[in-house]
Amino acid sequence: MNAIYPMSVGEPSHQAMRSGPFVPLFERMTKKALPALNDARARWGLAPLSAAREQYMRADRCMVATFPTVDPAADAVPERVHYVGPGFAPPQKRAGDMGDTRRVLISLSTTTHSAQPKLVRSLLEAAEGIDGEFHFIGGVVQDEELPGNVSASGLVV
């Protein structure tokens, strides 16, 4: 997964954060795909799911593509959850040692959509006019389009 571990764990405030808008939105987005997901699971000899989010709880191991310091409940996740870091190298310096430079991480979905090129173009234009460093992960970014203050990893074409 490419963000914090989404299931409820830890203190009540952390549970509320994880059971906020994410779970109902995820369920609505995946409801139509559940039969196909269960067909694929059956081919692998896996039991069907009643909801897509059950995969997180049934998996032997969950890899979370972020730093545990980003997740306030990292100490409370199940033992099968492992933080493996994002798809780019961690900063070489701590935030306090970097001066006043603003650093912005722009994380787009790994699922492309028809409006994504326009969104990426708008974000790149906005970044070019801001004093700061930007890093894109996910989505499709044209390498030749990158302003000098923008880097990207993932689907750079």
C-alpha positions as CSV (number, residue, x, y, z in Angstrom):
1,M,0.0,0.0,0.0
2,N,1.2,3.5,-0.7
3,A,0.2,5.4,2.4
4,I,-0.3,4.7,6.1
5,Y,-1.7,1.3,7.1
6,P,-5.5,2.1,6.6
7,M,-7.1,-0.2,9.1
8,S,-8.1,0.9,12.7
9,V,-5.3,0.4,15.2
10,G,-3.9,2.1,18.3
11,E,-5.4,4.9,20.3
12,P,-9.0,6.0,19.6
13,S,-7.8,9.1,17.8
14,H,-5.8,7.0,15.4
15,Q,-8.7,4.7,14.9
16,A,-11.0,7.6,14.1
17,M,-8.4,8.9,11.6
18,R,-8.4,5.5,9.8
19,S,-12.1,4.9,9.9
20,G,-12.9,8.4,8.7
21,P,-13.7,9.0,5.0
22,F,-11.2,6.5,3.7
23,V,-13.0,3.2,4.5
24,P,-16.4,4.2,3.0
25,L,-14.8,5.7,0.0
26,F,-12.6,2.7,-0.6
27,E,-15.6,0.3,-0.2
28,R,-17.7,2.3,-2.7
29,M,-14.8,2.4,-5.2
30,T,-14.1,-1.4,-4.9
31,K,-17.7,-2.7,-4.5
32,K,-18.1,-3.3,-8.3
33,A,-14.7,-4.9,-8.6
34,L,-15.3,-7.3,-5.7
35,P,-16.7,-10.2,-7.9
36,A,-13.6,-10.0,-10.2
37,L,-11.3,-9.8,-7.1
38,N,-13.0,-12.9,-5.6
39,D,-12.6,-14.7,-8.9
40,A,-8.9,-14.0,-8.9
41,R,-8.6,-15.1,-5.3
42,A,-10.4,-18.3,-6.1
43,R,-7.9,-19.1,-8.9
44,W,-5.2,-18.9,-6.2
45,G,-7.1,-21.0,-3.7
46,L,-8.0,-18.1,-1.5
47,A,-11.4,-17.6,0.3
48,P,-13.7,-14.9,-1.0
49,L,-14.0,-11.6,0.6
50,S,-17.2,-9.8,1.7
51,A,-15.4,-6.5,1.3
52,A,-12.1,-5.5,-0.4
53,R,-10.6,-4.1,2.8
54,E,-10.6,-7.6,4.3
55,Q,-7.4,-8.3,2.2
56,Y,-5.5,-6.0,4.6
57,M,-6.5,-8.1,7.6
58,R,-6.1,-11.5,5.9
59,A,-2.7,-10.9,4.2
60,D,0.3,-12.7,5.7
61,R,2.3,-9.6,5.2
62,C,1.5,-6.0,4.3
63,M,4.1,-3.7,2.9
64,V,3.5,0.0,3.5
65,A,5.4,2.3,1.1
66,T,6.1,5.1,3.6
67,F,8.3,5.8,6.5
68,P,6.9,4.7,9.9
69,T,7.5,8.2,11.2
70,V,4.7,9.5,8.9
71,D,2.1,7.1,10.5
72,P,1.1,8.2,14.0
73,A,0.0,4.7,14.9
74,A,3.0,2.8,13.5
75,D,3.8,1.3,16.8
76,A,0.3,-0.3,17.0
77,V,0.0,-2.0,13.6
78,P,-0.1,-5.8,13.5
79,E,3.3,-7.6,13.3
80,R,2.6,-8.6,9.7
81,V,2.7,-4.9,8.7
82,H,6.1,-3.7,7.5
83,Y,7.1,-0.2,6.6
84,V,9.4,-0.4,3.6
85,G,9.7,3.2,2.7
86,P,8.4,5.1,-0.3
87,G,9.7,4.8,-3.9
88,F,12.4,7.4,-3.4
89,A,15.4,7.8,-1.2
90,P,14.8,9.5,2.2
91,P,16.1,13.0,2.7
92,Q,19.8,13.2,3.5
93,K,19.2,15.9,6.0
94,R,16.5,16.5,8.7
95,A,13.9,19.2,8.0
96,G,15.5,21.6,10.6
97,D,18.9,21.3,8.8
98,M,17.6,22.2,5.4
99,G,17.1,25.9,5.9
100,D,14.0,27.6,4.7
101,T,13.5,25.7,1.5
102,R,10.0,24.3,1.1
103,R,9.8,20.7,0.1
104,V,6.6,19.2,-1.2
105,L,5.7,15.6,-2.0
106,I,3.0,15.2,-4.6
107,S,1.6,11.7,-4.5
108,L,-0.8,10.8,-7.3
109,S,-2.7,7.5,-7.6
110,T,-1.1,4.6,-9.4
111,T,-4.4,4.3,-11.2
112,T,-4.3,6.7,-14.2
113,H,-7.5,8.5,-15.2
114,S,-8.5,10.7,-18.2
115,A,-8.0,14.0,-16.3
116,Q,-4.6,13.1,-15.0
117,P,-2.5,14.7,-17.8
118,K,-4.3,18.0,-17.2
119,L,-3.9,17.7,-13.4
120,V,-0.2,16.9,-13.8
121,R,0.3,19.8,-16.2
122,S,-1.5,22.2,-13.7
123,L,0.6,21.0,-10.8
124,L,3.8,21.4,-12.8
125,E,2.9,24.9,-13.8
126,A,2.0,25.8,-10.2
127,A,5.3,24.3,-8.9
128,E,7.4,26.2,-11.4
129,G,6.1,29.5,-9.9
130,I,6.8,28.5,-6.3
131,D,10.1,28.8,-4.4
132,G,10.5,25.2,-3.3
133,E,11.4,21.7,-4.2
134,F,8.8,19.3,-5.4
135,H,8.8,15.5,-5.9
136,F,6.1,13.6,-7.8
137,I,5.4,9.9,-7.1
138,G,2.7,7.9,-8.9
139,G,0.9,9.1,-11.9
140,V,2.4,9.7,-15.3
141,V,4.9,12.6,-15.6
142,Q,6.6,13.5,-18.8
143,D,10.3,13.8,-18.0
144,E,10.9,16.6,-20.5
145,E,8.2,18.7,-18.8
146,L,9.8,18.9,-15.4
147,P,10.8,22.4,-14.2
148,G,14.1,22.7,-12.5
149,N,12.6,22.5,-9.0
150,V,10.7,19.3,-9.7
151,S,11.8,15.7,-9.6
152,A,9.8,12.5,-10.1
153,S,9.9,8.8,-9.6
154,G,7.5,6.1,-10.6
155,L,5.8,6.5,-14.0
156,V,8.1,9.0,-15.6
157,V,7.9,8.7,-19.4
